[in-house]
Amino acid sequence: MKITPAITYRNLEKSDAIDTLIQEKIAKLEHICNYINSCQIVIEKIHERPRSGSPYRVRIDLTVPHGHELVAEKNPGEGIQYQPLDAVIRETFDAMRHQLAKLTQLQRANEQSHRSEEAQESIAFVTKLFRQDGYGFLKSLDGQEVYFHHNSVLHHDFDRLEIGTGVHFSLEQGEEGPQASTVKIVDKPGVRAGKSSKTLIEPPLDWQE
């Protein structure tokens, strides 16, 4: 955790047992999300001798990039069976753990989606092929022309390339401009994936077979 947790006790004395429990629970939150920005915990005794329920209230405030604020609070009130402080702390951390796990899953899903979008930007088609000289040119979906050499084609697949072959490629700047450091065959216009009715890669609108 980037920031040391701020733990506040109100109307009760701090104990080693409670402090150890809190540290254990914080460690479990860090296991779910290791990039928490801040953590504030307030433990207070709100009743000296309640007729029912627990005299304790526990609140946890977390901030997580980017700008997410999570709050979990437990204040067992009237009509609830008496709960000792450690039980209230456990319930509060359990509630926070569920919130944090859900947020982390959403963030990871968004990150994977973003990576998938970035991968789409590295799709291209073979537009020029000089087989005897061992090189060719690709056209990316944004219209950029990219040089590639037969040594950059993975799995020794240079001889399988044809005009219109769809590929994934990694871009780098060469001495004479952009070039593909790796080229991997994906499909060709019109080739289907199994029983799917969709082409694996849609050619550009101005593509001519």
N, C-alpha and C positions, 0 to 999 in steps of 0.2 A: 504494500500500500504506500502511495507516495506521501501521504500525510498521516502522522501519528493520530490514532483515535482520541478524541476528547471525551472523557468520561466524567460526568458530573453526578455527585450524590447530594441529595437534598433530604434533610430531616432524618438521616440515618448515617451510621458510621460505615466506612469502607471496611470490608473484611477480605482476608486473603482467599478464602474459598470462593466468594462471589467474583473477585477480580480474576481468579484463575478460570472460572467458568466463562466469563465474558471474553477473555483472551482466546479460549478454545473456540468459542462461537465465531469470533471475528476471523480466526484462521480458516474456518469452514466457508465463510463468505468470500475470503480471498481465493480459496480454491475454485470457487465458481467464477469469480471475476477478479483478475489480478491488476486491474487498472482503475480501481476506485479512487476518486479524487479526495474525498473527505468523508469522515465518519464521526458523527456526534451521538453520544448516548447519554440519556438522562434517566437516572433511577431515583425515585422519590417515594417517601412515605407520606401518604395524604390523609391517613386516619391513624389515630393511636389505638383505638379499640373499636373497630367496626363491629356492628351486630351481625353482619354477614358479609360475604365476599372477602376480597383481599385488601389490605391497607396499602398496597404498593401500586405504583404506576411506572411503566417502563416505555421509553420512546427512543427509536433509532432513526436518525436522519442520514441518508447517504447521498452523495452526488457522484455521478458517473458520466464520462464524456459521451455524447456532446450535449451538455446542459440538462441531463436527466436528474431529477430529484426524486428519491424514494423515501417514503415515510412508513414506519410500522409502529403502532402504539397499542399497548394492552393496559386496560384499567378495569380489572374485574370488579363489578359493582354489586349492588344489592341483589339478593336472591341467588347469587352464585356461591357455591361451596368454597370455603376458605382455601386460598392458594398461597403457599409460601413464596418468598421472593424468588428463589431459584426456578420455581415452576413458571412464574410470570416472565422471567427473563428468557427461559427456553421457548415459551410460546411466541414471544415478540420476535426472537431471532428466527424462529421457524417461518413466521409470516414474512419477514424480510427476505429470507432465503428463497421463498417461492417467487416473490416479486423480482428479485435479482436474477434468478434462473430464467424467468420468462423474458426479461429485458435482454439478457445475454444471448438467448436463442434468436431473438428478433434481430439483434445486431449482427450475429454471425450469418443469418440468412440474407440480410441486406448486403453484407460484405461478399458473400458468394455470388449474389446476383450481379454486383458491381464487377467482380472479376470475370463473370461470364460475358458481360457487355464489353469489357476490355478485350476479351478473347475474340469477339466478333470483329473488332477492328483489325485483327491480324489475319483476316481471311482475304484470299486473292485468287485470281485465275491466271493461268499461263496464257499470255497473249503473243509472245514471240519465242521461238525455240530454234536454236542453232545447234542441232544435235552433234554434228561432226566437230564443232569447235568447243563443245562442252559448256555452253551457257545459254541463258535465255532471259526473258523479262516477264514479270508479273504485273498485273493490274489490281490494286486493292479496291475494296468497295467504295472508297472515297475518291477513286480516280487516279491515285498515285502510281506511277510506273516505277518498278523496283527491279534492279538487276539481280540475278542469282547465278552461281557457278555450280557445276555438277557435283563438286565436293560438298556443297551445302545441303544437298538433297539426302534426307535420311533414308536408311535401310537400302542404300544403293539403288534407289528407285528412279534415277534420272532417265533411264531408257523406257520407263513406263509413262513418262510425261507426254502429253499431247496438247495441242492448242485447245484451251477450254477446260483443262484439268483444274479442279478446285483444290487449293492447298491452304494449310496454316503456315505462317512464316513468322520469324523473328527479325525485326528490322534493326539495322545498324548503319552508321555513317561510314562509308568507304572513302577512299581518296578521290573518287570521281563522282560521289553522290551516294544516295541511299542504296543499300544492298541488303539482301536477305542472308542472315548468318545461318539459319536453318530453314529447310522447306520440308513439309510433311504432306503427303497426298491425303486428301479428304474424300473427294469424289469428283465426278464429272457432271456437267449439265445434263439433266435428264436421268441420271442414275438414281434409283430408289433405294431406300433403307428398308430391307425386308418387305413386309406387306404394306408399309406406309405409303400413302398416296402423295406425300410431300417430298420435294427434292431436298437433299441434305443442305445444299447451299443454293440460295436463289441468286442467279446471275444478275449483274447490273441491268438497268432498264435499256441501256443502249447496246447490250451484248448481242452480237450476231454469231450464230453457230456456223 
